């Protein structure tokens, strides 16, 4: 039946048609609830609204009676614009119909002094939306979706509802929490917990959450939290999963982790004797494998291979596993089911094993949480054999390797569900998660500098990395993986194409896999400068990826890192002839990573060995700047190019030394040919254009020749040369700052696909910026010359110069906004500055078009005007 409901979609409710037997109804606010008014909505500022919504009140009140619980929620928010209307006019209330009922109390829209009730006219429908269906988890939860009509910008929407019921899987024990802070600001946050006086309660405030006010009545102890003007808190991207900086309060009837173990033990109690299907599988494994280690792995792999993952987790199924015989019979189950079946097999084989509760997202962060079953979202197997402990996950894809090499699970800490277990224990540790790859790349250029090169990459992966590659091969196939690899290297080497199928050599016992790729690179050698000089950048892509600069450098949250990771990349370039080069070493040590580059010449072959080792799983927020600087040093140490000039009759090699992106000083070095050619053409074009405009000699347009008419370099015209001189200084400064990006080292960093600061627009932006700055500089100088010469051509030349300036400013802003690295450096108020610049330019254009002073001042011409023809005005001499 539950699948029929899923396929049928949603059950529609007509306005006001709430069936009494349904898990949804209407009722007044319960008498035990205290009224909490929302503060008046102040004039919204940038810090008080998010997404067009001003959040005025979040009120949560919980009442516990015996094994029952009622949670009352009261929310008030204001729509500031159309985006805000979309957010607050569509309400959703989630609940589990197997044990919860939902009651709507109020839905009001406040518009000025009017209050419009929407409860009976709102469009309500019950949806079964399995939000985790893609992960093959079906929890049976329903969503009451309420669509409000006639909600406008400026309206305040207020609603209240209650959820009643407790999942019976917890045996009447209660736990929960109150969020006291979010990523958005809230004008008032109120929380209340009514707890039976005779029952023990454990409270744990976190991250500065306030202490409650407490008072007793005849049956309950009343805890209240009330805060105003709660600021929003943004957590930057790539923060570790265990980092939770938001203020919140946790409450629980479970005093410690041992109490959680006592709750979980009955759920995972196995039958006294295995069922016939489980017994048959135990006997089969025992007959096929003599050693306990082999039996352990056989049981694990049987469940991984033969029982597909599918979770039906409605009601008690959220935490209680099905019987092993049931799981084996239907051959599907979630983490609880697969763990329970694995436990039955292992114990039937005489191997000690227990379930272990973990949190896959918060990891070791649960150590700071109040003990409760809600701290966990996954369960796996802890097995003990020959005095050693193994953490095994039956929900993983089929794992290879003997017991010494099989990848164990590590989520920081776990709660082992076994008699006598008292608390959280460390898991397998970093060794279980080690991502290790050794790569050898050979670039064969012995055919000549004008020929394509052969590129062979051999990667040896072990442990978790081998499992990931093996899983990709199984899920997507060899051809798909090959195409993914080709596109990966195409980011670094243009003109790459594969020459042979992907080679795969799998060693399951050692859990090691070797992948061999064969390519040809047509455009390895690129023209460099004048003549026939060519260059080639030698890349180490996988190590380079680990050295990418983080997006958020100024942050309040720690930066999470991929750890533990150990990469070794050896790149050999075989060259024609007898080139010479120098050996060298670069090392960068940071508390979070270690990098080393060795450069060795052996005859006509240069070998680059790169090693990257992570040392920590995060960087503290205050140390991210230092970390980014050391990443930059490591990237600079990797930047290596080979050069060949036939005129030298030899190849030379030297490491490139890119300039930091933020360093405004020019960098000594040869410019790339593209900006060099563009600058040369721009200088020639500006020289010719300026000379032609200087020689342009239009007739002046005198508007008033009357006595006293304004003329001369006075009035507002005095400001023009001041502004032009400022523009010249600004343009020169901009060219000074842009020039390093046009030099060969930095140019490769921003224009070669796969480089840390690469963007496809950078080449056009740098080149265009230099060209436009040259044009702007030439135009400003020309306008100054014409200005002081009071030339008749100035009004029209200046107007063209101003229009060009507007177009350049708008284009520069639009293009910069399209490049993340450039957009991040745009100053605050950049748009406002651009608008002011456009307005000022338009005012000057209008002034030059309408001003009498301009028309009467700029009348001088390069060549004196020819004298008027006086033949018709002078009297002719009398004929004699």
C-alpha positions in Angstrom: 0.0 0.0 0.0 2.8 2.5 0.8 4.2 2.1 -2.7 0.7 2.6 -4.2 0.5 5.9 -2.3 3.9 6.9 -3.6 2.9 6.2 -7.2 -0.4 8.0 -6.8 1.4 11.2 -5.8 -0.5 13.5 -3.5 -3.9 13.6 -1.7 -5.6 16.9 -2.3 -7.7 18.6 0.4 -10.3 21.1 -0.5 -10.3 24.3 1.5 -11.7 23.6 4.9 -12.2 19.9 4.3 -10.1 18.5 7.2 -11.2 14.9 7.9 -11.4 14.0 11.6 -9.7 10.6 11.1 -6.8 12.0 9.1 -3.4 12.9 10.7 -4.2 16.6 10.0 -6.7 18.9 11.6 -7.5 22.4 12.9 -7.9 23.5 16.4 -7.3 26.6 18.6 -3.9 27.1 20.2 -3.6 24.7 23.1 -4.3 26.2 26.6 -0.8 25.3 27.9 0.9 27.5 25.3 2.1 30.9 26.4 1.4 33.8 24.0 4.6 35.2 22.5 4.1 38.3 20.3 6.4 39.1 17.5 8.3 42.4 17.7 7.1 45.2 15.3 8.9 45.0 12.0 11.5 47.8 11.9 12.6 49.4 8.7 14.6 46.6 7.1 18.4 47.1 6.6 20.9 45.0 4.8 21.7 43.0 7.9 18.1 42.4 9.0 16.7 40.6 5.9 17.8 37.6 3.8 16.3 36.6 0.4 13.6 39.3 0.7 12.3 38.0 4.0 12.5 39.7 7.4 12.2 37.0 10.1 10.4 38.4 13.1 9.7 35.5 15.4 10.7 31.9 16.0 8.7 30.4 18.9 9.0 26.7 19.8 7.3 25.2 22.9 7.4 21.5 23.9 5.3 19.8 26.5 6.1 16.3 27.7 3.5 14.1 29.5 4.3 10.5 30.2 5.3 8.9 26.9 3.6 11.7 24.9 5.0 14.9 23.5 3.5 18.0 21.8 5.7 20.4 19.9 4.1 23.8 19.2 5.7 26.1 16.5 4.8 29.8 16.0 6.5 31.7 13.1 6.2 35.3 11.9 8.0 36.8 8.9 7.6 39.7 6.5 8.0 39.8 2.8 10.0 42.7 1.6 9.8 42.1 -2.1 8.6 39.5 -4.7 11.3 37.0 -3.7 10.1 37.3 -0.1 6.5 36.7 -1.1 7.5 33.4 -2.8 9.2 32.3 0.4 6.5 33.1 2.9 3.4 32.4 0.9 4.3 28.7 0.5 4.3 26.8 3.8 5.3 23.2 4.5 4.8 21.1 7.6 6.5 17.6 7.8 5.3 14.8 10.0 5.4 11.0 10.2 1.8 9.7 10.0 2.7 6.4 11.7 2.9 8.1 15.1 2.4 11.9 14.7 -0.7 14.1 14.1 -0.4 17.6 12.7 -2.8 20.4 13.9 -2.9 23.8 12.2 -3.9 26.6 14.6 -3.5 29.9 12.8 -2.5 31.2 9.4 -2.8 35.0 9.2 -1.7 37.7 6.8 -1.2 41.1 8.4 -1.4 44.0 5.9 -1.1 47.3 7.6 -3.8 47.4 10.3 -5.7 44.5 8.8 -5.5 40.9 9.8 -6.7 38.4 7.1 -7.2 34.8 8.3 -6.1 32.3 5.7 -6.6 29.1 7.7 -9.9 28.0 6.2 -9.3 29.3 2.6 -5.8 28.1 2.2 -5.1 25.4 -0.4 -3.8 22.5 1.6 -2.5 19.2 0.2 -0.8 16.2 1.8 2.2 15.0 -0.1 4.4 12.0 0.3 7.7 13.3 -0.9 10.5 10.8 -0.2 13.4 13.3 0.0 16.0 10.5 0.4 14.6 8.4 -2.4 17.7 8.8 -4.5 19.7 7.2 -1.6 17.1 4.4 -1.6 15.6 5.4 1.7 11.9 5.6 2.2 10.7 7.0 5.5 7.0 7.4 4.8 7.0 11.0 6.0 4.2 13.3 4.8 4.3 17.0 4.0 1.3 19.3 4.4 1.8 21.9 1.7 -0.1 25.1 2.2 -0.3 27.7 -0.7 -1.5 31.1 0.4 -3.3 33.4 -2.1 -3.1 37.2 -2.3 0.2 37.7 -0.4 1.9 40.9 -1.3 5.3 42.6 -0.7 5.1 44.3 2.7 2.7 41.6 4.2 3.5 39.8 7.4 2.6 36.1 7.5 2.0 34.5 10.9 1.3 30.8 11.4 1.2 28.3 14.2 0.9 24.5 14.3 1.4 21.6 16.6 2.9 18.1 16.2 1.8 15.4 18.6 3.4 12.0 19.1 6.6 10.2 19.8 8.3 7.4 17.9 7.6 4.3 19.9 11.0 2.9 19.1 12.4 5.1 21.9 10.3 3.4 24.5 8.8 6.6 25.9 12.1 8.3 26.5 12.3 11.9 25.3 15.1 14.0 23.7 15.4 16.9 21.4 16.8 20.4 21.1 16.1 24.1 20.3 18.0 26.0 17.6 18.8 29.4 18.9 20.6 30.8 15.8 20.5 30.4 12.1 22.3 31.7 9.0 19.6 34.5 8.8 18.9 37.1 11.4 15.8 36.7 13.6 14.2 39.6 15.6 13.1 37.3 18.5 13.8 33.7 19.4 11.7 32.0 22.1 11.9 28.4 23.3 10.0 26.7 26.1 10.2 23.2 27.6 7.6 21.9 30.0 9.1 18.8 31.6 7.5 16.5 34.2 8.9 17.3 37.6 9.4 13.7 38.6 11.6 12.9 35.6 15.3 13.6 35.2 16.3 16.1 32.5 19.8 16.8 31.1 20.4 20.1 29.4 23.4 21.0 27.3 23.7 24.6 25.9 26.2 25.1 23.1 28.2 28.0 21.6 27.0 30.6 24.0 23.3 29.7 24.2 21.8 31.4 27.2 20.7 29.6 30.4 16.9 29.2 30.8 14.7 30.8 33.3 13.0 28.0 35.3 9.9 27.8 37.5 7.7 25.0 38.7 4.0 24.4 38.7 2.1 21.5 40.2 3.1 19.0 37.5 5.9 20.4 35.3 9.1 22.3 35.4 8.9 25.3 33.0 12.2 26.1 31.1 12.2 29.3 29.0 14.7 30.9 26.7 14.1 34.3 25.2 16.5 36.3 23.0 16.1 39.3 20.7 18.0 40.6 17.7 19.7 37.3 17.0 22.3 37.9 14.3 22.6 35.5 11.4 25.8 33.4 11.2 27.2 32.3 7.9 29.4 29.2 7.7 31.8 29.5 4.8 32.1 26.7 2.3 34.4 23.7 2.9 34.0 23.9 6.7 34.6 20.5 8.4 31.5 18.4 9.1 32.1 18.5 12.8 32.1 22.3 12.9 28.8 23.6 14.3 29.1 27.2 15.5 25.3 27.9 15.9 23.9 28.5 19.3 21.5 25.7 20.4 20.3 23.8 23.4 20.0 20.0 23.6 17.8 18.3 26.1 17.6 14.5 26.8 16.3 11.9 29.2 19.4 9.9 28.4 22.0 10.9 31.0 25.1 9.4 29.3 26.1 7.2 26.4 25.8 4.0 28.5 22.0 4.8 28.7 21.9 4.9 24.9 23.6 1.5 24.8 21.0 0.1 27.2 18.2 1.4 24.9 19.9 0.0 21.8 20.8 -3.5 23.1 17.2 -5.0 22.8 16.9 -3.7 19.3 20.0 -5.6 18.1 19.4 -8.7 20.1 19.8 -11.7 17.8 17.5 -14.8 17.9 18.8 -17.6 20.2 19.2 -19.8 17.1 19.6 -18.6 13.5 16.8 -19.1 11.0 17.2 -21.8 8.3 18.3 -19.4 5.6 20.9 -17.7 7.9 22.0 -21.1 9.2 22.5 -22.4 5.6 24.7 -19.4 4.8 26.8 -19.8 7.9 27.4 -23.5 7.1 28.3 -22.6 3.5 30.9 -20.0 4.6 32.3 -22.4 7.2 32.7 -25.2 4.7 34.4 -22.9 2.1 36.8 -21.1 4.4 38.9 -22.6 7.1 40.6 -19.5 8.6 38.6 -17.1 10.8 40.0 -14.1 8.8 38.7 -15.6 5.6 35.3 -16.4 7.2 35.0 -12.8 8.4 35.7 -11.4 5.0 33.4 -13.9 3.3 30.5 -13.0 5.6 31.1 -9.2 4.9 31.3 -9.7 1.2 28.2 -11.9 1.1 26.1 -9.1 2.6 27.7 -6.4 0.5 27.2 -8.5 -2.7 23.9 -10.3 -2.1 21.8 -7.8 -0.1 21.1 -4.6 -2.0 20.7 -1.4 -0.1 17.1 -0.2 0.3 15.7 1.4 3.5 12.0 1.3 4.5 12.3 3.4 7.7 8.8 4.5 8.6 8.0 4.7 12.3 10.0 2.2 14.4 11.8 1.2 11.2 13.8 4.4 11.6 16.0 2.8 14.3 14.9 -0.9 14.7 16.5 -3.5 12.4 14.5 -6.3 10.8 15.3 -9.9 11.8 18.3 -11.4 9.9 16.1 -14.2 8.4 13.7 -11.5 7.0 16.6 -9.5 5.5 18.2 -12.5 3.9 14.9 -13.7 2.5 14.0 -10.5 0.7 17.7 -9.7 -0.1 17.4 -5.9 0.6 17.8 -3.7 3.7 19.2 -0.5 5.1 22.3 -0.1 7.3 20.5 -1.6 10.4 19.3 -4.6 8.4 22.6 -5.3 6.7 24.5 -4.9 10.0 22.1 -7.2 11.8 22.5 -9.9 9.1 26.3 -9.5 9.2 26.3 -9.9 13.0 24.2 -13.1 12.8 26.7 -14.6 10.2 29.8 -13.6 12.2 28.5 -14.8 15.5 27.3 -18.0 13.9 30.9 -18.4 12.7 32.3 -17.9 16.2 33.6 -14.4 15.5 33.0 -11.7 18.1 31.0 -8.8 16.6 28.8 -5.9 17.8 26.8 -3.1 16.2 28.5 0.4 16.3 26.5 3.6 16.1 28.2 6.5 14.2 27.5 9.9 12.6 28.7 10.1 9.1 28.4 13.9 8.8 29.3 15.2 12.2 32.0 12.7 12.9 33.8 13.4 16.1 31.5 16.4 16.6 29.1 14.2 18.5 31.5 14.2 21.4 30.1 17.7 22.2 26.5 16.6 22.0 24.2 15.5 24.8 23.8 11.7 24.8 20.7 10.5 22.9 19.9 8.2 20.0 19.4 11.3 17.8 23.2 11.8 17.8 23.6 9.0 15.3 22.6 8.4 11.6 24.3 5.2 10.7 25.3 1.8 12.1 28.0 -0.6 11.1 30.0 -3.6 12.5 32.8 -3.7 15.0 34.5 -7.1 14.8 37.3 -8.5 17.0 39.6 -11.2 15.9 43.0 -12.3 17.3 43.1 -9.3 19.6 42.6 -6.8 16.8 39.5 -4.6 16.2 38.0 -4.1 12.7 35.4 -1.5 11.7 33.4 -2.9 8.8 30.5 -1.4 6.8 28.2 -3.9 5.1 26.6 -1.1 3.1 29.7 -0.3 1.1 30.3 -1.6 -2.4 32.0 -5.0 -2.6 35.4 -4.7 -0.9 38.6 -6.4 -1.9 41.8 -7.2 0.0 42.8 -9.5 2.7 42.0 -8.6 6.3 45.2 -6.5 6.5 44.3 -4.5 3.4 40.6 -4.2 3.4 39.5 -0.6 3.9 37.9 -0.1 7.3 35.4 2.7 8.2 36.4 5.7 10.3 33.9 8.4 11.3 36.0 9.7 14.3 34.2 8.0 17.1 31.5 5.3 17.6 29.2 3.9 20.3 29.6 0.2 20.4 26.3 -1.5 21.3 27.5 -4.2 23.7 27.1 -5.1 27.3 29.3 -2.9 29.5 29.9 -0.3 26.8 30.1 3.0 28.6 31.0 5.7 26.0 32.3 6.8 22.6 35.5 5.1 21.4 37.9 6.0 18.6 37.5 4.1 15.3 40.1 2.8 12.9 42.0 6.2 12.5 43.6 7.9 9.6 45.1 4.8 8.1 41.6 3.5 7.3 40.9 6.6 5.2 44.3 7.0 3.5 44.0 8.2 -0.1 47.2 7.0 -1.7 48.2 7.3 -5.3 51.5 6.9 -7.1 51.6 8.2 -10.6 54.3 8.0 -13.3 53.9 10.1 -16.4 56.2 9.8 -19.4 56.2 12.5 -22.1 58.2 11.3 -25.1 59.2 14.2 -27.3 62.2 12.5 -29.0 60.5 12.7 -32.4 61.3 16.5 -32.5 60.1 19.8 -31.2 57.8 20.2 -34.2 56.1 16.9 -33.6 53.3 15.6 -31.3 54.5 13.9 -28.1 53.5 10.6 -26.6 52.0 10.8 -23.1 51.7 7.7 -20.9 50.3 7.8 -17.4 50.5 4.8 -15.0 48.6 5.2 -11.7 48.9 2.8 -8.8 46.1 3.2 -6.3 45.6 1.4 -3.1 43.2 1.3 -0.2 40.3 3.7 -0.4 41.4 5.1 -3.7 41.6 1.7 -5.2 38.0 1.0 -4.0 36.8 4.3 -5.6 38.4 3.4 -9.0 37.1 -0.1 -8.8 33.6 1.2 -8.0 33.7 3.7 -10.9 34.7 0.9 -13.3 31.8 -1.2 -12.1 29.2 1.6 -12.1 30.2 3.5 -15.3 32.3 1.1 -17.3 35.8 1.4 -18.7 34.9 3.6 -21.6 33.2 6.2 -19.5 36.1 6.3 -17.1 38.5 6.7 -20.0 36.6 9.7 -21.3 36.6 11.2 -17.9 40.4 10.9 -17.7 40.9 12.4 -21.2 38.8 15.4 -20.2 40.8 15.8 -17.0 44.1 16.0 -18.8 42.7 18.2 -21.5 42.5 20.9 -18.8 46.3 20.9 -18.7 47.3 19.8 -22.2 45.6 21.1 -25.3 45.2 18.8 -28.3 45.3 15.6 -26.2 43.8 12.4 -27.7 44.0 8.8 -26.6 45.9 6.3 -28.6 45.0 3.0 -26.8 42.3 1.7 -24.6 42.5 2.2 -20.8 44.6 -0.6 -19.2 43.5 -2.0 -15.8 45.4 -4.4 -13.7 43.6 -5.3 -10.4 45.3 -7.0 -7.5 42.3 -7.8 -5.2 44.3 -9.5 -2.4 46.5 -6.4 -1.9 43.5 -4.1 -2.6 45.7 -2.4 -5.3 44.7 -1.4 -8.8 47.0 -0.1 -11.6 45.5 2.0 -14.4 47.5 2.8 -17.6 46.6 5.6 -20.0 48.0 6.2 -23.5 47.7 9.6 -25.2 49.2 11.8 -27.9 49.5 15.6 -27.3 49.6 17.6 -30.6 50.2 21.0 -29.1 52.7 20.2 -26.4 55.3 22.7 -27.8 53.9 26.2 -28.2 55.4 29.3 -30.0 57.2 31.6 -27.5 58.2 35.1 -28.5 59.9 36.0 -31.7 61.5 33.6 -34.2 61.2 29.8 -33.9 61.5 29.6 -30.1 59.0 27.2 -28.6 58.1 26.3 -25.0 56.2 23.6 -23.2 54.7 23.6 -19.7 55.2 20.4 -17.7 52.3 19.7 -15.4 51.6 17.5 -12.4 47.8 17.7 -12.4 46.9 15.5 -9.4 49.3 17.2 -7.0 48.4 20.6 -8.5 44.8 20.0 -7.7 45.7 19.6 -4.0 47.4 23.0 -4.0 44.4 25.0 -5.2 43.8 28.2 -3.4 40.7 28.2 -1.2 37.8 30.5 -2.2 37.2 32.1 1.2 40.4 33.4 2.7 38.8 35.8 5.3 36.6 33.4 7.2 35.3 32.6 10.7 35.0 28.8 10.2 37.9 26.4 9.9 38.7 25.1 6.4 38.2 21.4 6.0 40.9 19.4 4.1 41.1 16.1 2.4 43.0 14.0 4.9 44.9 11.7 5.1 46.2 12.0 1.5 49.6 10.9 0.1 50.3 11.6 -3.5 53.5 10.9 -5.5 53.8 12.0 -9.1 56.8 11.3 -11.2 56.9 13.0 -14.6 59.7 12.2 -17.1 60.2 14.2 -20.3 62.4 12.6 -22.9 63.8 15.3 -25.2 65.6 15.1 -28.6 69.2 16.1 -28.9 71.5 16.7 -26.0 69.8 19.4 -23.8 71.2 20.5 -20.5 69.6 21.6 -17.3 70.3 21.9 -13.6 69.0 19.7 -10.8 67.1 21.3 -8.0 64.8 20.9 -5.1 61.8 22.9 -3.7 60.2 22.1 -0.3 57.3 23.7 1.4 56.4 22.8 5.0 53.1 23.9 6.5 51.3 22.5 9.6 48.6 21.2 7.2 50.7 19.7 4.4 54.1 19.0 3.2 55.2 19.4 -0.5 58.5 18.5 -2.2 59.6 18.9 -5.8 62.8 17.2 -7.0 64.2 18.0 -10.4 66.8 15.6 -11.9 68.5 15.5 -15.3 69.7 12.2 -16.7 71.1 12.7 -20.2 68.3 14.0 -22.4 65.6 13.2 -19.8 64.4 15.4 -17.0 62.6 13.8 -14.1 60.2 15.8 -11.9 59.2 14.1 -8.7 56.3 15.7 -6.7 55.2 14.6 -3.3 52.2 15.9 -1.4 51.3 14.7 2.1 48.4 16.1 4.2 49.2 16.6 7.9 45.8 17.7 9.2 42.1 17.5 8.4 41.5 21.3 8.8 43.1 24.7 9.0 42.0 27.1 11.7 40.2 30.2 10.4 43.0 32.5 11.5 45.6 30.4 9.7 43.9 30.2 6.3 46.0 33.2 5.0 49.2 31.4 6.0 48.0 28.2 4.5 47.1 30.0 1.2 50.5 31.6 1.0 52.2 28.3 1.4 50.0 26.8 -1.3 51.1 29.6 -3.5 54.8 28.9 -2.8 54.2 25.2 -3.6 52.4 26.1 -6.9 55.3 28.4 -7.8 57.7 25.6 -7.1 55.8 23.3 -9.5 55.6 25.8 -12.3 58.1 24.4 -14.8 58.6 25.1 -18.5 61.0 23.8 -21.1 62.3 26.1 -23.9 63.9 25.4 -27.2 65.3 27.8 -29.7 66.8 26.4 -32.9 69.2 29.4 -33.0 70.8 28.2 -29.8 71.0 24.6 -31.2 70.1 23.3 -27.8 67.3 23.0 -25.4 67.4 24.9 -22.1 65.2 24.4 -19.1 64.3 26.7 -16.3 61.6 26.9 -13.7 59.1 29.7 -14.2 58.7 32.2 -11.4 55.1 33.4 -11.5 54.3 36.6 -9.8 51.6 36.5 -7.1 48.3 37.7 -8.4 47.9 40.4 -5.8 51.4 41.8 -6.3 51.0 45.1 -8.1 54.7 45.5 -9.0 55.9 44.7 -12.5 57.6 41.4 -12.9 60.8 41.2 -14.9 60.2 38.7 -17.6 59.3 38.3 -21.3 55.7 39.0 -22.1 53.6 36.4 -23.8 53.3 36.9 -27.6 49.6 37.6 -27.6 49.5 40.6 -25.3 52.8 41.8 -26.8 51.4 41.8 -30.3 48.2 43.4 -29.2 50.0 46.2 -27.3 52.3 46.8 -30.4 49.3 47.1 -32.7 47.4 49.3 -30.1 50.4 51.7 -29.9 50.6 51.9 -33.7 46.9 52.4 -34.1 46.7 55.0 -31.3 49.6 56.9 -32.8 48.0 57.0 -36.3 44.5 57.7 -34.8 45.7 60.5 -32.5 47.6 62.2 -35.4 44.6 62.1 -37.6 42.3 63.5 -34.9 44.9 66.2 -34.2 44.8 67.2 -37.8 41.1 67.1 -38.0 40.0 70.7 -38.4 36.2 71.1 -38.3 34.6 74.6 -38.4 33.7 75.9 -34.9 30.1 76.2 -33.8 29.7 79.7 -32.3 26.4 79.9 -30.4 26.5 83.5 -29.2 28.6 86.4 -30.5 26.9 89.0 -28.4 28.8 91.2 -26.0 29.4 89.5 -22.6 28.9 85.9 -23.9 30.9 83.4 -21.9 34.2 82.4 -23.4 37.7 81.3 -22.4 39.0 78.5 -20.2 37.0 79.4 -17.2 33.8 78.2 -15.4 33.3 74.5 -15.3 36.0 74.0 -18.0 38.7 74.5 -15.3 37.8 71.1 -13.9 38.4 69.3 -17.1 42.2 69.1 -17.1 42.2 68.2 -13.4 39.9 65.2 -14.2 42.0 64.2 -17.2 45.2 64.3 -15.3 43.6 62.1 -12.6 42.4 59.7 -15.4 45.9 59.5 -16.8 47.3 58.6 -13.3 44.6 56.0 -12.9 45.2 54.4 -16.3 49.0 54.3 -15.7 48.4 52.6 -12.3 46.0 50.1 -13.9 48.6 49.2 -16.6 51.3 48.9 -13.9 49.1 46.4 -12.0 48.0 44.5 -15.1 51.4 44.1 -16.7 52.6 41.2 -14.6 49.7 39.1 -15.8 51.0 39.5 -19.4 54.4 38.0 -18.6 55.1 34.4 -19.4 55.0 32.9 -15.9 51.8 34.5 -14.7 50.2 34.3 -18.1 50.4 30.5 -17.9 48.9 30.4 -14.4 45.7 32.2 -15.5 45.3 31.0 -19.1 46.3 27.4 -19.1 43.4 25.1 -18.3 43.9 23.4 -15.0 46.2 26.0 -13.5 45.1 27.3 -10.1 43.8 30.7 -11.3 42.7 29.6 -14.7 39.6 31.1 -16.3 38.7 31.0 -20.0 38.2 34.8 -20.0 41.5 35.8 -18.5 43.5 35.9 -21.8 40.9 38.3 -23.4 40.6 40.3 -20.2 44.3 40.9 -19.7 45.0 41.6 -23.4 41.9 43.8 -23.8 42.6 45.7 -20.5 46.1 46.6 -21.7 44.8 47.7 -25.1 41.9 49.7 -23.8 44.2 51.4 -21.3 46.6 52.4 -24.1 43.6 53.8 -26.0 42.3 55.6 -22.9 45.8 57.1 -22.2 46.2 58.2 -25.8 42.8 59.8 -25.8 43.3 61.6 -22.5 46.6 63.1 -23.7 45.0 64.1 -27.1 42.1 65.8 -25.3 44.5 67.8 -23.1 46.5 69.0 -26.1 43.3 70.0 -27.9 42.0 71.7 -24.7 44.9 74.0 -24.2 45.0 74.7 -27.9 41.3 75.7 -27.8 40.9 73.6 -30.9 37.5 73.5 -32.6 37.7 69.7 -32.8 37.7 69.3 -29.0 34.0 69.2 -28.2 33.4 66.3 -30.6 36.7 64.5 -29.7 35.9 64.8 -26.0 32.3 63.5 -26.5 33.7 60.4 -28.3 36.3 60.0 -25.6 33.7 60.1 -22.9 31.4 57.6 -24.6 34.3 55.3 -25.0 35.1 55.7 -21.3 31.5 54.7 -20.4 31.6 51.6 -22.7 35.0 50.5 -21.3 33.9 51.0 -17.6 30.7 49.0 -18.1 32.4 46.2 -20.1 35.2 46.0 -17.5 32.7 45.6 -14.7 30.6 43.0 -16.5 33.6 40.9 -17.5 35.2 41.1 -14.0 31.9 40.0 -12.4 32.0 36.9 -14.7 35.4 35.8 -13.3 35.2 34.6 -9.7 38.8 35.6 -8.8 38.3 39.1 -10.3 34.8 39.4 -8.8 36.1 38.7 -5.3 38.5 41.7 -5.7 35.8 44.1 -6.7 35.6 46.8 -4.0 32.4 47.2 -2.0 30.2 49.7 -3.8 31.7 48.9 -7.2 28.3 49.2 -8.9 27.6 52.6 -7.2 31.0 53.8 -8.3 30.2 52.7 -11.9 26.9 54.5 -11.9 28.4 57.7 -10.6 31.1 57.5 -13.3 28.4 57.1 -16.0 26.4 60.0 -14.6 29.4 62.3 -14.4 30.4 61.4 -18.0 26.9 62.0 -19.3 26.8 65.4 -17.6 30.1 66.4 -19.2 28.8 65.3 -22.6 25.6 67.4 -22.1 27.7 70.3 -21.0 29.9 70.2 -24.1 26.8 69.9 -26.3 24.9 72.8 -24.8 27.4 75.2 -23.2 27.9 78.6 -24.8 31.3 78.9 -23.2 32.4 75.7 -24.9 31.1 76.8 -28.3 32.7 80.3 -28.0 36.1 79.0 -26.5 37.1 76.1 -28.8 37.2 78.0 -32.1 40.9 77.8 -32.9 41.8 75.8 -36.0 45.1 74.2 -37.0 45.3 76.2 -40.3 44.1 79.8 -40.4 40.8 80.2 -42.1 41.1 81.5 -45.7 40.1 85.2 -46.2 36.7 85.9 -47.5 36.3 86.4 -51.3 36.0 90.2 -51.5 35.4 90.4 -55.2 31.7 91.0 -54.7 32.1 93.5 -51.9 34.8 96.0 -53.0 33.8 98.7 -55.5 35.2 98.0 -59.0 37.5 100.8 -60.4 35.8 103.0 -63.0 36.5 102.1 -66.6 38.7 104.7 -68.3 
